[in-house]
Amino acid sequence: GTTQTNQGVLTSKDAFEESFVRHVETTLARNMYNCDNLAAYQATSNTIRDALLIDWANTQQKQTIQDGKRVYYLSLEFLMGRAMDNALINLNSRDNTKSSLTELGFNLEDVLEQEPDAALGNGGLGRLAACFVDSLSSKNYSGWGYGLNYQYGIFKQKIVDGYQIETPDYWLKYSNPWEIMRNEIQIPVDFYGYVYEDHDPNTGKAKKIWAGGERVLAVAADFPIPGFNTDNTNNLRLWNAKPTNEFDFTKFNAGDYQQSVAAQQRAESITSVLYPNDNFESGKELRLKQQYFWVSASLHDIVRRFKKNHKNNWNKFADQIAIQLNDTHPTLAIVELQRIFVDLEGLEWDKAWEIVTKVFAYTNHTVMSEALEKWPVDLLGRLLPRHLEIIYDINFNFLSDVEKKFPGDRDLLGRVSVIEENHPKSVRMASLAIVGSHKVNGVAELHSELIKTTIFKDFVKVFGKDKFTNVTNGITPRRWLRQANPKLAALIAEKLNDPNYEYLTNLGSLKKLEQFVNDDEFLKRWDSIKFDNKVKLANLIKETTNIEVDPTVLFDVQVKRIHEYKRQQLNIFAVIYRYLRIKELLSQGVSVEEIKLKHYISKASIFGGKAAPGYYMAKTIIHLINKVGDVVNNDPEIGNLLKVVFVPDYNVSKAEIITPGSDLSNHISTAGTEASGTSNMKFALNGGLIIGTVDGANVEITREIGEENIFLFGNLAESVEELRHKHIFEGVHISETLAKVFSAIESGIFGNPDEYRALIDGIRYHGDYYLVSDDFDLFLQAHTKLEKVFGHHGGDANDTDHLHKWVKKSVLSVANMGFFSSDRCIDEYAEDIWNIEPLSQ
Ligand code: 26M
């Protein structure tokens, strides 16, 4: 064939250097004497990109020829982080690139630092999508991602006077070497307008025409996704909104040229910014426009590709195509495909609907009612008049079936209806997603059980339980072990006798580490890698906050989006309690040394995470953490006994430093509220221990690694309802310890207590919805217990007590985390939901 196979730049220094120089001189129009780290990053990434494009073109050709089933993963968020190190690892070109750069006078690590994060997501849901595309490629599946190419990703967080300040993330300041603009792939997407009925001139049948609206173009930008140790390179297609050349001639003729150009310009606003909400629905029109723009472009692209190979052979559609909906954000895809089939391709309604429901499957990521999407009927009907009609028709057919199955049950009809008859009358996207899909899954066992008995209970009754399933989340070990923690990954490769790191695509083999748990030399090496990673984290903390933390103390970390249900307030209250007790002991004349021996080991409490800009309570929590830090860190009596750090602007690349550097991480959501959590998996895979509630994937992590290797505490999900009731009818009981914390806050030592009024009163007087009061003392007790296990080793590499207790648990955790690879997770989706198999290579 004509395809290139010469990937010399990946393996030969000469080829790399030649390409590097060529890119400096041509792509960048600079010269080697004027080449800084940024230019070196650009020249390197362009060199790697060239190689990537060859694999990518070969893969697409192979996939087209094999013509098997393909999965499309529709997600409004792909929280990719940086691409270069990942590409070097997956293409097995890291060593060659590193030594080539050294010869050219650059340091790979510094060059990697130049890349801005692709931060096109909020948190867990977006990062999950990024792990999934990595696994699809690495496991040789044919699978594309579809999303939006936001010009502004999640905002950058600054901390000023202890407050979160949001600044825009204009990540495309320099051109993005990882994106391939496909200016020839342009798909028109329409909004607004009206619907009328016409007759098909050939068949005489009535048909609906949607006309007269506003048109925007979707232009494709493609991101190649390389697999690890395979040539398979899938595609992530992100859409840009662009104006059409079609012009508003009424305005133009009225002499308003400026106005009509300005209106066109507004098209671009559709893909300008990611909505920064996590687990919260805001109901904005522009968000609905984003959703339809993305869904419509993606569906037309998918249908066009199908027709190229299979013409109008619609019977084959569901054998060729599976579409996974990442939460309800892409639910309109169901309606759009039905519209394409019925209005544009002339299929009978029932035939079309049969295909549609075979194609789609829906993943739910939350049980929290404030996050469930609902769109007011009049908003949706104005923006998408034909789609609203189709939704009504889908609902009518569905309710007729329900009525047949459960005659006379009006209440049931009302509860499962896609339309909520309320003020405002609205469309329930989760209901629509369930009705239009053949499978619905939760993201951890507990969560998948909970949705069946709470929010989707009536749908289980209507469709039967087999439609509802579980696929426990996973994370990619390429980024979250090999890339984030190269030293640990290398030690594991050595011990498993696996120089090519094959365990990274077969994570179950970590189990073999168990044979070394009684080998002191091994435990020491393991522990010293953790120490090195803690030094790296301490450096990051120093650079970003100017706080000095002693790397020998316990690093106690909680990094994730700030949310009441995730209970960072529980954590900071416990830190305040600890500070107060230390002060009390000091005032009684107990020495710091004695405190360390008898009461509290030294530790640093490390926080990080963004609050949604409109989420007052989350911002209050951030402020309290920072103010507590100011007091504790500047108290000369305390020294390294306690430090409190808030790392600003937590993101994927910071997570790659923070995760390997933690001894202990907090996953302490109110039981039943965290669908899964995925950072719990990242920490455990990096040898950190977990303090957590019996929630989300913590349950399965415990099952895999053993309950002696995790510190669980707190009330169980099954008690939550009753406790909430008790709070409301009998009042909230504030324990002595928590009362001390509240009075310290109210004394003003952390600044104006009015600023924390809502936080404290929410617990004391307004029902303590997240059960902070119920779990506070249990949390303190769990700490007492775990700190005994950690001990007082103070960096002493020969502290065998620490080695035999803590480090042993660390090894046993890692050895049993194989289940949480996103490869396993993708295999389960492939087998149980998509019905696809890996490509033969
Ligand atoms: C909704 C409406 C408008 C704007 C934004 C949203 C929205 C954005 C992100 C709603 C929810 C979003 O993400 C939710 C999320 O990240 N859920 C997390 O998903 C993870 C992967 O399954 C789980 O591990 C977490 O437990 C779950 O909280």
Boltz pocket constraint, residues with backbone or C-beta under 6 A from the ligand:
constraints:
  - pocket:
      binder: B
      contacts: [[A, 122], [A, 123], [A, 124], [A, 125], [A, 126], [A, 128], [A, 275], [A, 276], [A, 277], [A, 278], [A, 279], [A, 280], [A, 281], [A, 282], [A, 283], [A, 287], [A, 364], [A, 365], [A, 366], [A, 371], [A, 443], [A, 473], [A, 673], [A, 674], [A, 675], [A, 676], [A, 677], [A, 678], [A, 696]]
      max_distance: 6.0
